[in-house]
Amino acid sequence: MLRIRSAYLSAWATKLDRKPLVLRGARQVGKSWLVRTWGQQQFGRVVEVNLERRPEAAACFTDNDPQVVMQRLEVLLGQRIPSDGSALLFLDEIQAVPEVLAKLRWFAEEMPQVPVVAAGSLLDFTLADHRFSMPVGRISYLHLEPMGFIEFCHACGEEPLARWLDDSLSVAAIRSGVPAVLHDKASALFRSWVLVGGMPAAVQAFVRERSFLPVAEVHRELLATIRDDFAKYADRVHHRRLAAVLDSVPNQLGQKFTYAKVDRDERAVTLKQSLDLLTLARVCHRVVSTHGKGLPLGAGANAKTSKVVHLDIGLVSSALRLDLAALERAEDIDLVNAGAIAEQAVGQLLRLIGHANEEPTLWYWSREARSSSAEVDYLAAPTSHVLPIEVKAGAGGAMRSLHVFMAEQGLPWAARFNSAAPQLQDIDTTASTGKPTRYRLLSLPAYAVECLPRLAKEMDAEFEGAGHPTNPGAARRSPGS
């Protein structure tokens, strides 16, 4: 199966100042498979050391001399490890011996010609709670998420559809009108992705049998694996609280996460600790509230107010015990469960559009007031300014909160994801606050989330070419169609 992050790995492999690379991501998102498959293609040979399966390998790293380390590994593994960079050294399950992370600095400094990649499950626990000197500035990171829709297209043998999304879905094409046959085909396959999700084992089961029954079985096994992991950090919080918080995430999608809805009898601070651990394990992700007045978005964050999305939309469907067959027949998949699944889908895909070596983050805007409460589902920054994003159930839906945000911030354009065909609209209205606002709306189907960075650049270029700046405070009049 194609993984888009392999392109980042190839770029890393050819860097003159290459540093050891550490893959970060939730369990079962395909880290080890990616390294093995890509490494074999790139170098022709992968020397793998699984530090969980072979704990005795930890003794090989007691020395700070990487040449000595490699000699010891050769004896242990019974195979030669080239020092000329002709083979990839893969340290899997490195969280089993976290001290090995500190040793990577010596490979960066003394043997940079040796390509070293490390990966591990629950690695973020190690990185957050290390009791050793991390090699800051001497290692690189790669963040891996569940498979996105474009990767799903490739896995299903729909490469032409993937190429259309990657190369041909442009602002100009949207203005001319996207052919219904393309939109309908993409929408149908996207509904399948919503049901299957992006966990590689589930995708593989679907591609192999073209049935949702084996997919549901894989989902159940993956959810059981996630719960089995609770024992690995049960000394921090009771597994019952972890399970309660995890079970509540699908039920609270699309709304402010409230601990009282998890368990009214538990203290909020205890449940917050559980949520912190689940986010460290990347089983779920916070969508943090921010005022959205400029970049970086984190500068205006309010960490006390957040929504939460699950690791994977397919696991959400199973956790909610939704009938996959019934969902498959639904005309608008995002109408199921009051639009929460649509918000999960868009949030999950938005985590794929950032730089591969940066921690994926999700933001939203909210204003809680008696007379003028408002919320914009997501805020992103695919270019050099804030981009508000609305997610709507079906093809329509009011946008009162978006109007308020656009009137306050003076941005020239915004994005909306729904089930309708792509289109551009000029909005000229009065916000609920009484302030007039004019902006351009790029309305896209949810299957095009991963196209957003490219489309955002094209939108910015249009406004800048027409003499309208794209930064906050700019004139709100849109260029002519």
SULFENHU-V195555 format. One line per field, one symbol per residue. ss: DSSP state (h for helix, s for strand, l for the rest). psi: psi as a letter, one per 40 degrees, with the letter a starting at -180 (. if undefined). burial: + if it has 16 or more other ideal C-beta (glycine too) atoms within 10 Angstrom, else -. A space follows every 50 residues. Layout:
BEGIN
ss: ???
psi: ???
burial: ???
END
This chain:
BEGIN
ss: lllllhhhhhhhhllllllsssssllllllhhhhhhhhhhhhhllsssss llllhhhhhhhllllhhhhhhhhhhhhllllllllllssssslhhhhlhh hhhhhhhhhhlllllsssslllhhhhhhllllllllllssssslllllhh hhhhhlllhhhhhhhhhhllhhhhhhlllhhhhhhhhhhhhhhhhhlllh hhhhhhhhhllhhhhhhhhhhhhhhhhhhhhhhlllllhhhhhhhhhhhh hlllllllhhhllllllhhhhhhhhhhhhhlllsssssssllllllhhhh ssssssssssllhhhhhhhllllhhhhhhlllhhhhhhhhhhhhhhhhhh lllllllllllssssssllllllsssssssllllllsssssllllllllh hhhhhhhhhlllssssssllllsssssssslllllsssssssssshhhhh hhhhhhhhhhhhhhhllllllllllllllll
psi: hhhdeddddddddehdfhiihhhiiiieefddddddddddddeehhhhhh eddgdeeddeediehdddddddddddefiihieeeeihhhgifeedgddd ddedddddddfeehhhhiiiifddddddfifihigheeiiihhhiihadd dddddeefdddddddddegiddddddhhhdddddddddddddddddaehd ddddddddefieddddddddddddddddeddefeedihdddddddddddd eeheihhhddedhdeihdddddddddddddefdihihhhiefeaiidedf igeehiihiidhdddddddefihdddddehdhdedhffeddddddddddd eeeaideihhihiihihhidefiihhdihigeaeihhihihihaeaiifd ddddddddefidiiihhaeiiiihihhhahieeehiihihhhhiideede eddddddddddddddeehieiieiiehiii.
burial: ++++++-++--++----+++++++++++++++-++++++--++--+++++ +-----+--++----+--++-++-------+-----++++++++++++-+ ++++++++--++-++++++++++++++-------+--+++-+++++++++ ++++++-+--++-++---+-+--+---+---++-+++-++++++++++++ ++++++-----+-+++-++--++--+--++--+---+---++-+++-+++ -+++-++-+--++--+----+++++-++-+++++++++++++----+--+ +---++++++++++++++++-+-+--+----+++-++-++++++++++++ ++++-+---++++++++------++++++++++-+++++++++-----+- +++++++++-++++++++++++-+--+---+-----+-++++++++++++ ++-+++--++-++----+-+-+-+-+-+---
END
